[in-house]
Amino acid sequence: MILTVVSWCFLGLGVATALAIAMDVRSRPQHMWIMNVTWPITGLYFPVVGWWLYARMGRPDSTPRHHTGSHGHHHASKPKWQSVFVGATHCGGGCVLGDCIAAPIMTMLGITVLGSALLSHFIGEFIGAYLFGIAFQFLPLLEMGETSPTRAFIDAIKADTLSLVAFEIGMFGWIALSFLVLLPAIPSVTTPEHWFMMQIAMIFGFATSYPANWWLIRRGIKHGM
């Protein structure tokens, strides 16, 4: 089936892009350690293009280094649209990780909500995305010097909730459209078609989270990156 072949191709390109970024990040660590995780994840759902995005907006301008740390060289001040873009990848990193972990868990549990397995997946994936999304904000806040875990947790919720909800809206919108309208049947989580649709959905999620991140940064609720 053509869709199966296309799915394998794009998934393979996504994995290859993520690995290429991960190897480069090892020798050129990010200023914020969480971005060492975020950029490879971005490559998973932006096959090939993810490398260009990383090289253009995330790759440090310094020469390769062979040690890590919280301080190091990084890009000069970015234009606002790029700062928002990188902030959206940060949000997307936590969402994607949570979604990818929750999807097979919900399948194994076999839970349905109102008789719908898809709806139960949406709920489970939202919870997973929210937990990882908040963690992606909470841990860097502690790294940057916030001494109160409670304050860091509250600030993480303020900074990430809106952008995370926006990401999931775009993602779930595409999943519902593709699974219920475009495809003849809902693909199993064990098939490449499922993960290819998820890959596309993550791009839609990124697109819908961008305006939310712009607003949060403009209001000073979230810092640009």
BELUR-V876532 format. One line per field, one symbol per residue. psi: psi as a letter, one per 30 degrees, with the letter a starting at -180 (. if undefined). burial: 1 if it has 16 or more other ideal C-beta (glycine too) atoms within 10 Angstrom, else 0. A space follows every 50 residues. Layout:
psi=???
burial=???
//
This chain:
psi=keeeeeeeeeeeeeeeeeeeeeeeeefiklekefffeeeeeefefikeee eeeeeeffkkfllklglllfkaklllklleeeeeeeeeeeeeeeeeeeee eeeeeeeefgklkhgkeeeeeeeeeeeeeeeeeeefeeeeeeeggjfjee eeeeeeeeffeeeeeeeeeeeeeeeeeeefeekfljklfglfeefeeeee eeeeeeeffeeeeeeeeefgekkl.
burial=00000010011011011101100110011101011111111111111001 10110011110000000000000110010001111111111111111111 01100110000000000001110111011101111111011000010000 01101100111111111101110110011000000110000111111111 1111110111011101100001011
//
